[in-house]
């Protein structure tokens, strides 16, 4: 799963995209999970209904983090956990920077974080 996810680092952002030419957050996550034959919904809002809710303190590599990044009161972003030491980092498709690694300790993501889920 992580090998596939890391292979997409640097891929540009494209709304609705699921290829190396461009992908959005849910396209990135669903494509990564497809590589290990775990089907996920295609939207972050629907994806957030799958799997088991877990405490942020219990997240592991491969878990999913969901965020509310728009004014609407719903899930609008998803990332794939990559724990680095004690710091929770995640790989995701950022609308400004494409597929990158970010930290949950970043003020923007800390404020936008809503739920963590385990799907495998």
Residue pairs with C-beta under 8 A, 6 or more apart in sequence:
1 32
1 33
1 35
1 36
1 62
1 80
1 120
2 61
2 62
2 80
2 82
4 31
4 32
4 35
4 36
5 28
5 32
5 80
5 82
5 91
6 91
8 20
8 23
8 28
8 31
8 32
8 91
8 99
9 91
9 99
9 100
9 101
10 98
10 99
11 20
11 21
11 22
11 23
11 28
11 93
11 98
11 99
12 21
12 22
12 98
13 22
13 23
13 24
13 93
13 94
13 95
13 96
13 97
13 98
13 99
14 21
14 22
14 23
14 24
15 24
15 95
16 24
16 27
17 23
17 24
17 27
18 27
18 30
18 31
22 98
23 31
23 93
23 99
24 93
24 95
25 44
25 77
25 78
25 79
25 92
25 93
25 94
26 41
26 42
26 43
26 44
26 47
26 78
27 42
27 93
28 80
28 91
28 92
28 93
28 99
29 40
29 44
29 47
29 64
29 78
29 79
29 80
29 92
30 39
30 40
30 41
30 42
30 47
32 80
33 39
33 40
33 119
33 120
34 40
36 120
38 119
38 120
40 47
40 50
40 119
41 47
41 49
41 50
44 66
44 75
44 76
44 77
44 78
45 74
45 75
45 76
47 64
47 66
47 75
47 78
47 117
48 64
48 66
48 75
48 78
48 114
48 115
48 117
50 117
50 119
51 64
51 117
51 118
51 119
52 117
52 118
52 119
53 115
53 116
53 117
54 63
54 116
54 117
54 118
55 116
56 88
56 104
56 113
56 116
58 116
59 65
59 81
59 83
59 88
59 116
60 81
60 83
60 118
61 81
61 82
61 83
62 80
62 81
62 118
62 120
63 80
63 81
63 116
63 117
63 118
63 119
64 78
64 79
64 80
64 81
64 116
64 117
64 118
64 119
65 78
65 79
65 80
65 81
65 88
65 90
65 104
65 113
65 115
65 116
66 75
66 77
66 78
66 113
66 114
66 115
66 116
66 117
67 75
67 76
67 77
67 78
67 79
67 109
67 112
67 113
67 114
68 74
68 75
68 76
68 77
68 112
68 114
69 76
69 77
69 112
70 76
75 114
75 115
77 92
77 112
78 92
79 90
79 91
79 92
79 102
80 90
80 91
80 92
81 88
81 89
81 90
81 116
82 89
82 90
82 91
82 101
83 89
87 103
87 104
87 105
88 103
88 104
88 105
89 101
89 102
89 103
89 104
90 101
90 102
90 103
90 104
90 109
91 99
91 100
91 101
92 99
92 100
92 102
93 99
94 100
94 102
102 109
103 109
104 110
104 113
